[in-house]
Amino acid sequence: MPLPSRAADFTLRFALALVLFYASADKLLHPQNFAAIVAGYHILPDALIAPVAVWLPWFELLLGLCLVSGVWCEGAASLTAALFAVFWVLLIVSWARGIDVNCGCFSTRPVDPDAEPTPVLFYVGRDAALLGLALLTAWARLKVAREGAE
């Protein structure tokens, strides 16, 4: 028996919020390390690296809070899906350009030079799964909102 729409909506929103909380935590604690990771993508001009490194984790935290609280959660779910789509495309573009990036999704710790590097395709796959979760959450939230309007 499938989950009722409201239960599925809450479960998906809660799971996605946990991902966002976890993703924002280390970045909020170590903005300089995160700025170095952002710079490593070679996408933004230098003047935008620090502002993005500061506001992005707060944005992730805010989206997570909206998803858990139910406040503006349709927009939060859609914005999270868009954000994850941008991250996914950035990883693919970096990989295609031959840039070996430290993803920075969940940790800002510098990569141990003696450790075997994590292949970028692992991050691409993981971000594709997270994008799928965000899209499913946005879809479930919109479905519940439509049912409530009827």
C-alpha positions as CSV (number, residue, x, y, z in Angstrom):
1,M,0.0,0.0,0.0
2,P,1.5,3.4,-1.0
3,L,2.1,6.0,1.7
4,P,-0.7,8.6,2.0
5,S,0.2,11.8,0.2
6,R,0.7,13.8,3.4
7,A,2.9,11.2,5.0
8,A,5.1,10.9,1.9
9,D,5.3,14.7,1.7
10,F,6.5,15.0,5.2
11,T,8.9,12.1,5.0
12,L,10.5,13.5,1.8
13,R,10.6,17.0,3.2
14,F,12.2,15.9,6.4
15,A,14.8,13.7,4.6
16,L,15.7,16.5,2.2
17,A,15.9,19.0,5.1
18,L,18.4,16.6,6.9
19,V,20.6,16.6,3.8
20,L,20.5,20.4,3.7
21,F,21.3,20.7,7.5
22,Y,24.2,18.3,7.2
23,A,25.4,20.1,4.0
24,S,25.4,23.5,5.6
25,A,26.9,22.7,9.0
26,D,30.6,22.3,8.1
27,K,30.4,25.2,5.6
28,L,29.0,27.5,8.2
29,L,31.8,26.5,10.7
30,H,34.6,26.9,8.1
31,P,33.8,29.5,5.5
32,Q,37.4,30.1,4.5
33,N,37.8,26.4,3.7
34,F,34.6,26.5,1.7
35,A,35.7,29.6,-0.2
36,A,38.8,27.6,-1.3
37,I,36.6,24.8,-2.5
38,V,34.3,27.3,-4.4
39,A,37.4,28.9,-6.0
40,G,38.6,25.4,-7.1
41,Y,35.7,25.1,-9.5
42,H,37.1,28.0,-11.5
43,I,33.6,29.2,-12.4
44,L,33.1,32.4,-10.4
45,P,35.1,35.6,-10.6
46,D,37.3,36.2,-7.5
47,A,35.0,39.0,-6.3
48,L,32.1,36.5,-5.9
49,I,33.9,33.7,-4.2
50,A,33.7,35.0,-0.7
51,P,30.1,36.2,-0.9
52,V,28.9,32.8,-2.3
53,A,30.9,30.9,0.3
54,V,29.2,32.9,3.0
55,W,25.6,33.0,1.8
56,L,25.2,29.5,0.3
57,P,25.4,27.6,3.5
58,W,22.9,30.0,5.1
59,F,20.6,29.5,2.1
60,E,20.9,25.7,2.5
61,L,20.0,26.0,6.2
62,L,17.0,28.3,5.4
63,L,15.7,25.9,2.8
64,G,16.0,23.1,5.3
65,L,14.1,25.1,7.9
66,C,11.4,25.9,5.5
67,L,11.0,22.2,4.5
68,V,10.8,21.0,8.1
69,S,8.5,23.8,9.3
70,G,6.2,23.7,6.3
71,V,6.6,27.5,5.8
72,W,7.0,28.3,2.1
73,C,7.9,24.6,1.5
74,E,6.6,24.5,-2.1
75,G,9.1,27.2,-3.0
76,A,11.8,25.7,-0.8
77,A,11.4,22.2,-2.4
78,S,11.6,23.7,-5.9
79,L,14.6,26.0,-5.0
80,T,16.4,23.0,-3.5
81,A,15.8,21.0,-6.7
82,A,17.1,23.9,-8.7
83,L,20.1,24.3,-6.4
84,F,21.0,20.6,-6.6
85,A,20.6,20.8,-10.4
86,V,23.2,23.6,-10.5
87,F,25.5,21.6,-8.2
88,W,25.1,18.6,-10.5
89,V,25.8,20.5,-13.6
90,L,28.9,22.2,-12.0
91,L,30.3,18.8,-11.2
92,I,29.8,17.5,-14.7
93,V,31.3,20.7,-16.3
94,S,34.3,20.6,-13.9
95,W,34.8,16.9,-14.8
96,A,34.5,17.6,-18.5
97,R,37.0,20.5,-18.1
98,G,39.5,18.1,-16.4
99,I,39.2,19.9,-13.1
100,D,39.6,17.6,-10.2
101,V,37.4,19.2,-7.6
102,N,36.9,18.5,-3.9
103,C,33.1,18.5,-4.1
104,G,32.6,20.4,-0.9
105,C,29.0,19.2,-0.6
106,F,29.3,17.9,3.0
107,S,32.8,18.6,4.2
108,T,35.3,21.5,3.8
109,R,38.2,19.5,5.1
110,P,41.2,19.5,2.7
111,V,41.8,16.3,0.9
112,D,44.6,14.2,2.3
113,P,47.2,14.1,-0.4
114,D,48.2,10.5,0.6
115,A,44.6,9.2,0.3
116,E,43.1,7.8,-2.8
117,P,41.0,10.6,-4.3
118,T,37.3,10.1,-4.6
119,P,36.4,9.9,-8.3
120,V,34.4,12.9,-9.5
121,L,31.9,10.5,-11.1
122,F,31.0,9.3,-7.5
123,Y,30.0,12.9,-6.7
124,V,28.1,13.2,-10.0
125,G,26.2,10.1,-9.1
126,R,25.5,11.1,-5.5
127,D,24.4,14.5,-6.6
128,A,22.1,13.0,-9.2
129,A,20.5,10.9,-6.4
130,L,20.1,14.1,-4.3
131,L,18.6,15.9,-7.3
132,G,16.1,13.0,-7.7
133,L,15.2,13.3,-4.0
134,A,14.7,17.0,-4.4
135,L,12.5,16.6,-7.5
136,L,10.4,13.9,-5.9
137,T,10.0,16.1,-2.8
138,A,8.9,19.1,-4.9
139,W,6.5,16.9,-6.8
140,A,5.0,15.4,-3.6
141,R,4.7,18.9,-2.1
142,L,2.9,20.2,-5.1
143,K,0.6,17.2,-5.1
144,V,-0.3,17.8,-1.5
145,A,-0.9,21.5,-2.1
146,R,-3.2,20.7,-5.0
147,E,-5.1,18.2,-2.9
148,G,-5.6,20.8,-0.2
149,A,-6.9,23.3,-2.7
150,E,-9.6,21.0,-4.0
